[in-house]
Amino acid sequence: MARVLIGVVGSYDERRGLGLVEQDGRQHPFHCTAISDGSRRVEVGAAVSFVLGPSHGGRHEAVAVTKLAPGSRRTAVAVRPVRADERSFVTATLEQRWGGQVVVARGFPVHADALDALVAVRDWGERVGLLTYRVDRNSLEVVTLDAFVPGEGVGSALLAAAGEVARSAGLWRLFLVTTTDNLRAIGLYLTRGLRIATVHQNAATFAREIKPSIPVLGHFGIPLQDEVEFELVLGGEGPPPRAG
Ligand SMILES: CC(C)(COP(=O)(O)OP(=O)(O)OC[C@H]1O[C@@H](n2cnc3c(N)ncnc32)[C@H](O)[C@@H]1OP(=O)(O)O)[C@@H](O)C(=O)NCCC(=O)NCCS
């Protein structure tokens, strides 16, 4: 189970690319590559969220180190795999947020209810987010990502946990697609170190033929036509996936 923790940067040596996060009196080392916006820079004293992951030396270090906006409402969230007895929760969430069990990504229908899934939970057990994913060749594809409470770090926590699943499986990359109107999701991905891998022109137009409930106009009246593919290259074992 990946637990997203909140701490403060206690020290950071930009030249060596090494720092320490302090959290509840504990200190966790981190490497500059763990800073999720890819900047390799963070100020001492900055509030950050992070996940503990194994380091090369077999100990734990902070990864997915994410700078928090001043006054952030973030609270600690744990992310764990969905249990077998929670399948009805997955089905209900997909129904409510995606209009059914089938989502269309890159022009292909996917039965998201049959996929592996991660759930975000607060300390008192309240479920606050769901991510479904699948592994194909050496990539992990995030198929759906939903935060039930906006702007409290749930989307970031789920994304960081999926990154950990992919990293610990030695996969090459994590990727996902979103439509061009989803500025909130695009902002999330770009500030968490993902990069644009490719643009699938007219993928949303094709998707509408499979799932007519997909609207013609999205948020802000932006036409739903194209899908943007974002990726986080983890550089695990094996060659990069074939293009296309
Ligand atoms: C996209 C989604 C998962 C984000 O989850 P969230 O829990 O609100 O996200 P977080 O609180 O972890 O992170 C918010 C980040 O989004 C970005 N963001 C938020 N609002 C934004 C906006 N209006 N414009 C650009 N970026 C924005 C910022 O980078 C922000 O980070 P910051 O708080 O450090 O500044 C959530 O909005 C959601 O469930 N949307 C509906 C389903 C969906 O669209 N899923 C993704 C498509 S696959």
The ligand as an SDF file (V2000), in Angstrom:
LIG
                    3D

 48 50  0  0  0  0  0  0  0  0999 V2000
   -8.1770   15.2740  -12.9540 C   0  0  0  0  0  0  0  0  0  0  0  0
   -8.3870   14.8680  -11.5060 C   0  0  0  0  0  0  0  0  0  0  0  0
   -8.0900   13.3890  -11.3490 C   0  0  0  0  0  0  0  0  0  0  0  0
   -7.4110   15.6830  -10.6260 C   0  0  0  0  0  0  0  0  0  0  0  0
   -7.5010   15.2120   -9.2890 O   0  0  0  0  0  0  0  0  0  0  0  0
   -7.2570   16.1570   -8.0280 P   0  0  0  0  0  0  0  0  0  0  0  0
   -7.2990   15.3110   -6.8220 O   0  0  0  0  0  0  0  0  0  0  0  0
   -8.1680   17.3180   -8.0740 O   0  0  0  0  0  0  0  0  0  0  0  0
   -5.7930   16.6410   -8.3100 O   0  0  0  0  0  0  0  0  0  0  0  0
   -4.7040   17.0720   -7.2170 P   0  0  0  0  0  0  0  0  0  0  0  0
   -5.3700   17.8030   -6.1050 O   0  0  0  0  0  0  0  0  0  0  0  0
   -3.8690   15.9100   -6.8790 O   0  0  0  0  0  0  0  0  0  0  0  0
   -3.7980   18.0400   -8.0860 O   0  0  0  0  0  0  0  0  0  0  0  0
   -4.3480   19.2180   -8.5650 C   0  0  0  0  0  0  0  0  0  0  0  0
   -3.3770   19.6950   -9.6430 C   0  0  0  0  0  0  0  0  0  0  0  0
   -4.0980   19.8230  -10.8680 O   0  0  0  0  0  0  0  0  0  0  0  0
   -3.6320   20.9600  -11.5620 C   0  0  0  0  0  0  0  0  0  0  0  0
   -4.7720   21.8470  -11.7450 N   0  0  0  0  0  0  0  0  0  0  0  0
   -5.8470   21.9950  -10.9680 C   0  0  0  0  0  0  0  0  0  0  0  0
   -6.6980   22.8810  -11.5160 N   0  0  0  0  0  0  0  0  0  0  0  0
   -6.1440   23.2740  -12.6590 C   0  0  0  0  0  0  0  0  0  0  0  0
   -6.5280   24.1690  -13.6880 C   0  0  0  0  0  0  0  0  0  0  0  0
   -7.6760   24.8270  -13.6230 N   0  0  0  0  0  0  0  0  0  0  0  0
   -5.6930   24.3340  -14.7310 N   0  0  0  0  0  0  0  0  0  0  0  0
   -4.5220   23.6740  -14.7940 C   0  0  0  0  0  0  0  0  0  0  0  0
   -4.1080   22.8090  -13.8430 N   0  0  0  0  0  0  0  0  0  0  0  0
   -4.9110   22.6290  -12.8040 C   0  0  0  0  0  0  0  0  0  0  0  0
   -2.5620   21.5950  -10.7310 C   0  0  0  0  0  0  0  0  0  0  0  0
   -1.3310   21.0870  -11.1850 O   0  0  0  0  0  0  0  0  0  0  0  0
   -2.8490   21.0670   -9.3470 C   0  0  0  0  0  0  0  0  0  0  0  0
   -1.6810   20.9150   -8.5880 O   0  0  0  0  0  0  0  0  0  0  0  0
   -1.3770   21.9400   -7.3540 P   0  0  0  0  0  0  0  0  0  0  0  0
   -2.5330   21.7860   -6.4210 O   0  0  0  0  0  0  0  0  0  0  0  0
   -0.0880   21.4230   -6.7860 O   0  0  0  0  0  0  0  0  0  0  0  0
   -1.2870   23.2920   -7.9660 O   0  0  0  0  0  0  0  0  0  0  0  0
   -9.8350   15.2110  -11.0140 C   0  0  0  0  0  0  0  0  0  0  0  0
  -10.1010   16.5500  -11.3430 O   0  0  0  0  0  0  0  0  0  0  0  0
  -10.9210   14.3280  -11.6240 C   0  0  0  0  0  0  0  0  0  0  0  0
  -11.2930   13.3180  -11.0490 O   0  0  0  0  0  0  0  0  0  0  0  0
  -11.4650   14.7440  -12.7670 N   0  0  0  0  0  0  0  0  0  0  0  0
  -12.5610   14.0150  -13.4190 C   0  0  0  0  0  0  0  0  0  0  0  0
  -12.0940   12.7560  -14.1120 C   0  0  0  0  0  0  0  0  0  0  0  0
  -10.9670   13.0180  -15.0690 C   0  0  0  0  0  0  0  0  0  0  0  0
  -11.0150   13.9290  -15.8650 O   0  0  0  0  0  0  0  0  0  0  0  0
   -9.9160   12.1750  -14.9890 N   0  0  0  0  0  0  0  0  0  0  0  0
   -8.7310   12.3090  -15.8050 C   0  0  0  0  0  0  0  0  0  0  0  0
   -8.9400   11.8820  -17.1940 C   0  0  0  0  0  0  0  0  0  0  0  0
   -8.2260   10.3290  -17.5550 S   0  0  0  0  0  0  0  0  0  0  0  0
  1  2  1  0
  2  3  1  0
  2  4  1  0
  2 36  1  0
  4  5  1  0
  5  6  1  0
  6  7  2  0
  6  8  1  0
  6  9  1  0
  9 10  1  0
 10 11  2  0
 10 12  1  0
 10 13  1  0
 13 14  1  0
 14 15  1  0
 15 16  1  0
 15 30  1  0
 16 17  1  0
 17 18  1  0
 17 28  1  0
 18 19  1  0
 18 27  1  0
 19 20  2  0
 20 21  1  0
 21 22  1  0
 21 27  2  0
 22 23  1  0
 22 24  2  0
 24 25  1  0
 25 26  2  0
 26 27  1  0
 28 29  1  0
 28 30  1  0
 30 31  1  0
 31 32  1  0
 32 33  2  0
 32 34  1  0
 32 35  1  0
 36 37  1  0
 36 38  1  0
 38 39  2  0
 38 40  1  0
 40 41  1  0
 41 42  1  0
 42 43  1  0
 43 44  2  0
 43 45  1  0
 45 46  1  0
 46 47  1  0
 47 48  1  0
M  END
$$$$
